[in-house]
Amino acid sequence: MAERRYRDDEVTAIFRYATEEQKVREPNAPAGEGLTLADVQQIGRDVGIEPQLIARAAAALDQREGTTVRTFLRLPIRVGRTVELGRLVSDGEWQRLVVDLDEIFNAQGVVRYDGGVRSWRNGNLRVTIEPAGSNSRLRLGTYNAMSHRMMRMGLTLGAIAAVGAVISAVGHAQFELGSLGIMAAIFFGMGAVRLPWWGRRRLAQMNDIAQKLLSAPATPA
């Protein structure tokens, strides 16, 4: 007899039923205070998930929660990351990071020291290491001012063309609206077309920088 094969929907149902059958008892925790990482790891052990995988997933969650994206017409124009490093960053590690920043962003940044804050900046792209109690905090942020201005210019020209069209229709006046509308579309399109790619690339670069610092061994500050 041929071995039974399950369709995708049947496989999903099997896992759902198996999960319902396997009741996981959660550790007691004070109401409203949630669970510690150790609590979550214990729950993971009960269902066969290795503790180190839980720890990496928790770290990834913390990193995602430190991500900010500001949009214009649903397109990203500002992206940033804030990461609590949980340790101090030494001067030597900062100098190595500056070299990495030049390579990752393919740009020569201006380095500044202001009190306990160390920064690297190239235009609207900025990376800082600042004190956070007894530890260090990494901040990264950038703003695509050029694309934002071009999109706004395109919208402005489009609005002017629309007003001209209304005046032409009501007052029977003649306005050259075709070229204005084309210019509006060109400006807006040139500003908007690169933004999704730009936002993904900048966040990937920021994730790379954060991961380098999070995975680096602590050195004397």
Helices and strands as residue ranges (DSSP letters): H 8-21, H 37-46, H 51-65, E 67-72, E 75-84, H 91-104, E 110-114, E 117-122, E 125-132, E 135-143, H 145-171, H 178-192, H 195-215
